[in-house]
Amino acid sequence: MKKYCLTLDLKDDADLVAAYDEHHKAVWPEILDNITASGITNMEIYRLGTRLFMVVEANADFSFSKKAAMDAGNAKVQEWEDLMWKYQQPIKGAFAGEKWVLMDKIFQL
C-alpha cells in the first residue's frame, strides 16, 4: 500500500470555506467511483482554517499520471474540479495549474 500526503489552500472567505465543507459532505457518486477506480483505497481531507491536508492510500498499481488521465477523460470529474476551483487557490510554490501539491515526508516514528 502506498501513502501520499498533499496540500492545498482555500480562498480566505468564510462563506466559500463553509460551502466547500458542505460539498464534501455529499461528494458526487461519480467522483467517488473515479477515485476508487484509479486505485485509491482511502482518502481523507483535513482542514485548518484555509489550509487543506489530504491523505491518500492507494494500491500498488496507482499512479498520479494514470489518475490524471482518467480525470481528464471524465466530464463529471472535470465539472467537479471546475466547481472546486471556485473555492481553492494554489499554495505558494505550486506550478502553474497545479492544485493539490504532493508533500515530502520528513519524519516517521
N, CA, C and O atoms as a DFTB+ gen file, in Angstrom:
436 C
 N C O
     1  1       0.845      -1.177       0.000
     2  2       0.000       0.000       0.000
     3  2       0.891       1.241       0.000
     4  3       1.856       1.335       0.758
     5  1       0.547       2.176      -0.858
     6  2       1.260       3.446      -0.940
     7  2       0.462       4.500      -0.174
     8  3      -0.766       4.439      -0.118
     9  1       1.169       5.464       0.414
    10  2       0.512       6.568       1.108
    11  2       1.127       7.870       0.621
    12  3       2.346       8.003       0.510
    13  1       0.249       8.831       0.333
    14  2       0.678      10.148      -0.140
    15  2      -0.023      11.213       0.691
    16  3      -1.160      11.031       1.127
    17  1       0.668      12.318       0.902
    18  2       0.087      13.468       1.582
    19  2       0.217      14.670       0.663
    20  3       1.275      14.926       0.088
    21  1      -0.884      15.401       0.538
    22  2      -0.931      16.554      -0.361
    23  2      -1.550      17.740       0.364
    24  3      -2.264      17.569       1.352
    25  1      -1.272      18.946      -0.130
    26  2      -1.828      20.142       0.485
    27  2      -2.327      21.117      -0.568
    28  3      -1.902      21.093      -1.724
    29  1      -3.227      21.962      -0.140
    30  2      -3.858      22.962      -0.991
    31  2      -4.483      24.000      -0.076
    32  3      -4.793      23.699       1.077
    33  1      -4.672      25.204      -0.566
    34  2      -5.335      26.249       0.215
    35  2      -6.702      26.570      -0.360
    36  3      -6.938      26.459      -1.563
    37  1      -7.591      26.970       0.529
    38  2      -8.874      27.520       0.118
    39  2      -8.759      29.040       0.097
    40  3      -7.888      29.616       0.749
    41  1      -9.632      29.672      -0.648
    42  2      -9.688      31.127      -0.647
    43  2     -10.117      31.583       0.744
    44  3     -10.912      30.922       1.412
    45  1      -9.585      32.711       1.163
    46  2      -9.814      33.213       2.515
    47  2     -11.149      33.957       2.584
    48  3     -11.196      35.185       2.653
    49  1     -12.222      33.183       2.564
    50  2     -13.578      33.719       2.599
    51  2     -14.427      32.712       3.374
    52  3     -14.585      31.574       2.931
    53  1     -14.970      33.105       4.509
    54  2     -15.695      32.188       5.389
    55  2     -16.862      31.500       4.686
    56  3     -17.109      30.316       4.912
    57  1     -17.577      32.228       3.840
    58  2     -18.707      31.621       3.127
    59  2     -18.237      30.561       2.139
    60  3     -18.866      29.510       2.012
    61  1     -17.137      30.828       1.440
    62  2     -16.605      29.848       0.498
    63  2     -16.083      28.608       1.229
    64  3     -16.287      27.482       0.776
    65  1     -15.413      28.822       2.357
    66  2     -14.902      27.692       3.143
    67  2     -16.067      26.822       3.617
    68  3     -16.002      25.596       3.527
    69  1     -17.118      27.445       4.113
    70  2     -18.296      26.690       4.572
    71  2     -18.936      25.915       3.418
    72  3     -19.331      24.762       3.587
    73  1     -19.035      26.538       2.266
    74  2     -19.613      25.862       1.102
    75  2     -18.746      24.683       0.673
    76  3     -19.269      23.628       0.314
    77  1     -17.434      24.854       0.708
    78  2     -16.508      23.771       0.358
    79  2     -16.724      22.573       1.288
    80  3     -16.802      21.429       0.839
    81  1     -16.817      22.855       2.584
    82  2     -17.070      21.784       3.555
    83  2     -18.385      21.065       3.230
    84  3     -18.449      19.836       3.277
    85  1     -19.414      21.819       2.905
    86  2     -20.717      21.227       2.588
    87  2     -20.641      20.314       1.369
    88  3     -21.225      19.230       1.366
    89  1     -19.923      20.749       0.332
    90  2     -19.770      19.902      -0.859
    91  2     -19.141      18.555      -0.495
    92  3     -19.469      17.529      -1.092
    93  1     -18.242      18.565       0.478
    94  2     -17.541      17.338       0.833
    95  2     -18.332      16.445       1.787
    96  3     -17.885      15.349       2.124
    97  1     -19.485      16.899       2.217
    98  2     -20.393      16.041       2.978
    99  2     -21.240      15.190       2.038
   100  3     -21.860      14.215       2.462
   101  1     -21.263      15.562       0.764
   102  2     -22.067      14.845      -0.238
   103  2     -21.343      14.858      -1.580
   104  3     -21.837      15.410      -2.564
   105  1     -20.168      14.242      -1.602
   106  2     -19.390      14.171      -2.841
   107  2     -20.175      13.351      -3.861
   108  3     -20.734      12.304      -3.535
   109  1     -20.208      13.837      -5.087
   110  2     -20.962      13.159      -6.143
   111  2     -20.497      11.709      -6.293
   112  3     -19.299      11.437      -6.224
   113  1     -21.421      10.786      -6.496
   114  2     -21.046       9.371      -6.615
   115  2     -20.077       9.100      -7.769
   116  3     -19.228       8.215      -7.662
   117  1     -20.192       9.844      -8.863
   118  2     -19.274       9.649      -9.997
   119  2     -17.835       9.994      -9.603
   120  3     -16.887       9.405     -10.124
   121  1     -17.677      10.937      -8.695
   122  2     -16.343      11.324      -8.234
   123  2     -15.773      10.216      -7.357
   124  3     -14.611       9.835      -7.500
   125  1     -16.593       9.707      -6.457
   126  2     -16.151       8.608      -5.596
   127  2     -15.788       7.377      -6.422
   128  3     -14.790       6.711      -6.142
   129  1     -16.595       7.072      -7.439
   130  2     -16.304       5.930      -8.317
   131  2     -14.977       6.119      -9.041
   132  3     -14.193       5.177      -9.156
   133  1     -14.720       7.331      -9.528
   134  2     -13.475       7.619     -10.234
   135  2     -12.277       7.481      -9.304
   136  3     -11.236       6.954      -9.696
   137  1     -12.426       7.951      -8.083
   138  2     -11.331       7.855      -7.106
   139  2     -10.972       6.395      -6.863
   140  3      -9.801       6.023      -6.931
   141  1     -11.968       5.572      -6.583
   142  2     -11.672       4.165      -6.294
   143  2     -11.191       3.412      -7.532
   144  3     -10.345       2.524      -7.424
   145  1     -11.718       3.755      -8.697
   146  2     -11.280       3.091      -9.937
   147  2      -9.818       3.377     -10.249
   148  3      -9.171       2.598     -10.949
   149  1      -9.295       4.473      -9.742
   150  2      -7.896       4.830     -10.000
   151  2      -6.920       4.025      -9.148
   152  3      -5.711       4.061      -9.377
   153  1      -7.448       3.301      -8.166
   154  2      -6.581       2.523      -7.277
   155  2      -6.454       3.111      -5.887
   156  3      -5.724       2.579      -5.051
   157  1      -7.159       4.204      -5.632
   158  2      -7.146       4.795      -4.291
   159  2      -8.095       3.991      -3.413
   160  3      -9.255       3.778      -3.766
   161  1      -7.588       3.547      -2.265
   162  2      -8.386       2.728      -1.356
   163  2      -8.912       3.530      -0.170
   164  3      -9.887       3.126       0.465
   165  1      -8.287       4.645       0.132
   166  2      -8.754       5.517       1.204
   167  2      -8.272       6.934       0.922
   168  3      -7.150       7.147       0.463
   169  1      -9.143       7.898       1.205
   170  2      -8.776       9.300       1.045
   171  2      -9.418      10.076       2.180
   172  3     -10.606       9.918       2.462
   173  1      -8.623      10.915       2.827
   174  2      -9.116      11.764       3.898
   175  2      -8.637      13.182       3.629
   176  3      -7.506      13.388       3.188
   177  1      -9.502      14.163       3.896
   178  2      -9.118      15.568       3.776
   179  2      -9.365      16.232       5.117
   180  3     -10.441      16.105       5.701
   181  1      -8.359      16.941       5.598
   182  2      -8.437      17.695       6.844
   183  2      -8.291      19.173       6.506
   184  3      -7.655      19.537       5.517
   185  1      -8.891      20.018       7.343
   186  2      -8.803      21.462       7.121
   187  2      -8.486      22.162       8.425
   188  3      -9.049      21.839       9.471
   189  1      -7.576      23.128       8.354
   190  2      -7.298      24.053       9.444
   191  2      -7.363      25.439       8.838
   192  3      -6.471      25.833       8.086
   193  1      -8.409      26.182       9.156
   194  2      -8.590      27.484       8.522
   195  2      -8.775      27.298       7.031
   196  3      -9.733      26.663       6.591
   197  1      -7.864      27.849       6.258
   198  2      -7.944      27.701       4.803
   199  2      -6.972      26.655       4.254
   200  3      -6.953      26.408       3.048
   201  1      -6.179      26.048       5.109
   202  2      -5.210      25.037       4.666
   203  2      -5.853      23.663       4.659
   204  3      -6.449      23.241       5.651
   205  1      -5.729      22.964       3.534
   206  2      -6.224      21.603       3.399
   207  2      -5.049      20.634       3.405
   208  3      -3.961      20.953       2.926
   209  1      -5.286      19.453       3.953
   210  2      -4.297      18.384       4.002
   211  2      -5.013      17.103       3.607
   212  3      -6.003      16.724       4.233
   213  1      -4.520      16.436       2.574
   214  2      -5.142      15.210       2.073
   215  2      -4.201      14.026       2.277
   216  3      -3.009      14.102       1.980
   217  1      -4.757      12.935       2.787
   218  2      -4.033      11.678       2.917
   219  2      -4.665      10.704       1.934
   220  3      -5.873      10.472       1.962
   221  1      -3.840      10.141       1.072
   222  2      -4.295       9.188       0.065
   223  2      -3.566       7.863       0.301
   224  3      -2.339       7.822       0.391
   225  1      -4.335       6.795       0.398
   226  2      -3.775       5.458       0.446
   227  2      -4.218       4.755      -0.827
   228  3      -5.389       4.803      -1.202
   229  1      -3.264       4.098      -1.490
   230  2      -3.560       3.517      -2.799
   231  2      -2.870       2.167      -2.958
   232  3      -1.899       1.850      -2.271
   233  1      -3.410       1.386      -3.892
   234  2      -2.808       0.083      -4.170
   235  2      -1.517       0.267      -4.978
   236  3      -1.176       1.376      -5.388
   237  1      -0.821      -0.828      -5.193
   238  2       0.489      -0.783      -5.856
   239  2       0.408      -0.317      -7.305
   240  3       1.403       0.160      -7.849
   241  1      -0.748      -0.445      -7.937
   242  2      -0.907      -0.050      -9.341
   243  2      -1.213       1.435      -9.515
   244  3      -1.217       1.931     -10.642
   245  1      -1.464       2.142      -8.438
   246  2      -1.840       3.551      -8.529
   247  2      -0.665       4.411      -8.998
   248  3       0.486       4.184      -8.624
   249  1      -0.995       5.412      -9.835
   250  2      -0.024       6.459     -10.174
   251  2      -0.795       7.748     -10.409
   252  3      -1.941       7.729     -10.856
   253  1      -0.154       8.861     -10.104
   254  2      -0.803      10.152     -10.318
   255  2      -1.007      10.431     -11.802
   256  3      -1.977      11.091     -12.176
   257  1      -0.111       9.939     -12.650
   258  2      -0.291      10.158     -14.087
   259  2      -1.499       9.376     -14.608
   260  3      -2.250       9.884     -15.441
   261  1      -1.689       8.156     -14.129
   262  2      -2.870       7.366     -14.507
   263  2      -4.144       8.053     -14.015
   264  3      -5.137       8.122     -14.738
   265  1      -4.108       8.560     -12.781
   266  2      -5.281       9.251     -12.223
   267  2      -5.581      10.512     -13.023
   268  3      -6.744      10.799     -13.306
   269  1      -4.555      11.264     -13.391
   270  2      -4.757      12.486     -14.178
   271  2      -5.379      12.174     -15.537
   272  3      -6.250      12.909     -16.004
   273  1      -4.940      11.094     -16.171
   274  2      -5.506      10.707     -17.465
   275  2      -6.966      10.302     -17.309
   276  3      -7.801      10.654     -18.142
   277  1      -7.275       9.570     -16.255
   278  2      -8.668       9.180     -16.002
   279  2      -9.528      10.422     -15.769
   280  3     -10.638      10.528     -16.292
   281  1      -9.009      11.349     -14.986
   282  2      -9.749      12.580     -14.679
   283  2     -10.004      13.400     -15.941
   284  3     -11.103      13.915     -16.146
   285  1      -8.984      13.515     -16.777
   286  2      -9.098      14.323     -17.994
   287  2     -10.155      13.775     -18.940
   288  3     -10.785      14.534     -19.676
   289  1     -10.350      12.459     -18.923
   290  2     -11.319      11.833     -19.811
   291  2     -12.711      11.682     -19.222
   292  3     -13.571      11.038     -19.824
   293  1     -12.944      12.263     -18.061
   294  2     -14.226      12.101     -17.380
   295  2     -14.886      13.477     -17.213
   296  3     -14.426      14.300     -16.421
   297  1     -15.957      13.717     -17.959
   298  2     -16.621      15.024     -17.945
   299  2     -17.154      15.389     -16.562
   300  3     -17.118      16.557     -16.175
   301  1     -17.644      14.413     -15.820
   302  2     -18.187      14.702     -14.482
   303  2     -17.064      15.111     -13.532
   304  3     -17.247      16.011     -12.712
   305  1     -15.914      14.464     -13.633
   306  2     -14.768      14.849     -12.808
   307  2     -14.330      16.268     -13.164
   308  3     -14.010      17.058     -12.276
   309  1     -14.314      16.593     -14.443
   310  2     -13.934      17.942     -14.859
   311  2     -14.927      18.980     -14.335
   312  3     -14.536      20.080     -13.945
   313  1     -16.207      18.624     -14.328
   314  2     -17.229      19.521     -13.771
   315  2     -16.986      19.755     -12.277
   316  3     -17.066      20.885     -11.796
   317  1     -16.685      18.665     -11.547
   318  2     -16.398      18.756     -10.111
   319  2     -15.149      19.613      -9.877
   320  3     -15.149      20.490      -9.014
   321  1     -14.095      19.357     -10.642
   322  2     -12.852      20.111     -10.464
   323  2     -13.058      21.596     -10.748
   324  3     -12.511      22.440     -10.038
   325  1     -13.831      21.922     -11.766
   326  2     -14.142      23.326     -12.057
   327  2     -14.907      23.958     -10.893
   328  3     -14.637      25.097     -10.513
   329  1     -15.852      23.222     -10.337
   330  2     -16.610      23.714      -9.196
   331  2     -15.696      23.923      -7.990
   332  3     -15.782      24.954      -7.322
   333  1     -14.827      22.962      -7.705
   334  2     -13.947      23.061      -6.542
   335  2     -12.960      24.221      -6.677
   336  3     -12.580      24.837      -5.682
   337  1     -12.549      24.515      -7.906
   338  2     -11.574      25.591      -8.124
   339  2     -12.160      26.950      -7.736
   340  3     -11.415      27.904      -7.513
   341  1     -13.479      27.043      -7.657
   342  2     -14.134      28.269      -7.186
   343  2     -13.724      28.564      -5.743
   344  3     -13.689      29.723      -5.329
   345  1     -13.416      27.524      -4.984
   346  2     -13.099      27.638      -3.565
   347  2     -11.600      27.550      -3.278
   348  3     -11.134      28.019      -2.239
   349  1     -10.862      26.959      -4.185
   350  2      -9.452      26.652      -3.953
   351  2      -8.533      27.703      -4.565
   352  3      -8.910      28.448      -5.469
   353  1      -7.305      27.734      -4.033
   354  2      -6.255      28.547      -4.643
   355  2      -4.928      27.823      -4.448
   356  3      -4.757      27.084      -3.479
   357  1      -4.000      28.033      -5.357
   358  2      -2.724      27.309      -5.244
   359  2      -1.916      27.792      -4.042
   360  3      -1.988      28.956      -3.647
   361  1      -1.153      26.876      -3.478
   362  2      -0.252      27.264      -2.395
   363  2       1.004      27.891      -2.994
   364  3       1.308      27.702      -4.172
   365  1       1.716      28.629      -2.175
   366  2       2.984      29.222      -2.592
   367  2       3.915      28.111      -3.056
   368  3       4.093      27.112      -2.359
   369  1       4.502      28.284      -4.219
   370  2       5.423      27.293      -4.756
   371  2       4.788      26.282      -5.689
   372  3       5.495      25.464      -6.278
   373  1       3.465      26.317      -5.841
   374  2       2.798      25.398      -6.768
   375  2       3.110      25.814      -8.204
   376  3       3.266      27.001      -8.493
   377  1       3.200      24.839      -9.090
   378  2       3.399      25.122     -10.511
   379  2       2.095      25.665     -11.107
   380  3       1.020      25.452     -10.547
   381  1       2.189      26.349     -12.217
   382  2       1.008      26.896     -12.892
   383  2       0.012      25.776     -13.170
   384  3       0.375      24.749     -13.742
   385  1      -1.244      25.970     -12.766
   386  2      -2.282      24.980     -12.985
   387  2      -2.311      23.849     -11.974
   388  3      -3.224      23.023     -11.997
   389  1      -1.327      23.798     -11.086
   390  2      -1.262      22.726     -10.088
   391  2      -2.191      23.052      -8.923
   392  3      -2.183      24.166      -8.399
   393  1      -2.984      22.071      -8.529
   394  2      -3.877      22.236      -7.387
   395  2      -3.233      21.597      -6.159
   396  3      -2.441      22.224      -5.456
   397  1      -3.583      20.359      -5.923
   398  2      -3.018      19.642      -4.786
   399  2      -1.523      19.416      -5.020
   400  3      -1.120      18.967      -6.093
   401  1      -0.714      19.725      -4.025
   402  2       0.742      19.599      -4.134
   403  2       1.204      18.473      -3.215
   404  3       0.881      18.448      -2.027
   405  1       1.958      17.552      -3.784
   406  2       2.490      16.424      -3.032
   407  2       3.505      16.911      -2.012
   408  3       4.392      17.701      -2.335
   409  1       3.373      16.442      -0.793
   410  2       4.263      16.843       0.291
   411  2       5.367      15.797       0.468
   412  3       5.182      14.624       0.143
   413  1       6.501      16.231       0.980
   414  2       7.615      15.334       1.286
   415  2       7.499      14.852       2.728
   416  3       7.288      15.649       3.642
   417  1       7.639      13.541       2.924
   418  2       7.671      13.015       4.284
   419  2       9.039      13.326       4.878
   420  3      10.071      13.026       4.279
   421  1       9.033      13.931       6.061
   422  2      10.307      14.287       6.683
   423  2      10.535      13.558       8.006
   424  3      11.610      13.671       8.597
   425  1       9.535      12.810       8.476
   426  2       9.688      12.081       9.743
   427  2       8.696      10.932       9.799
   428  3       7.576      11.037       9.299
   429  1       9.119       9.837      10.410
   430  2       8.221       8.720      10.715
   431  2       8.737       8.050      11.955
   432  3       9.937       7.803      12.074
   433  1       7.848       7.747      12.893
   434  2       8.210       7.069      14.119
   435  2       8.134       5.575      13.910
   436  3       8.405       4.808      14.834
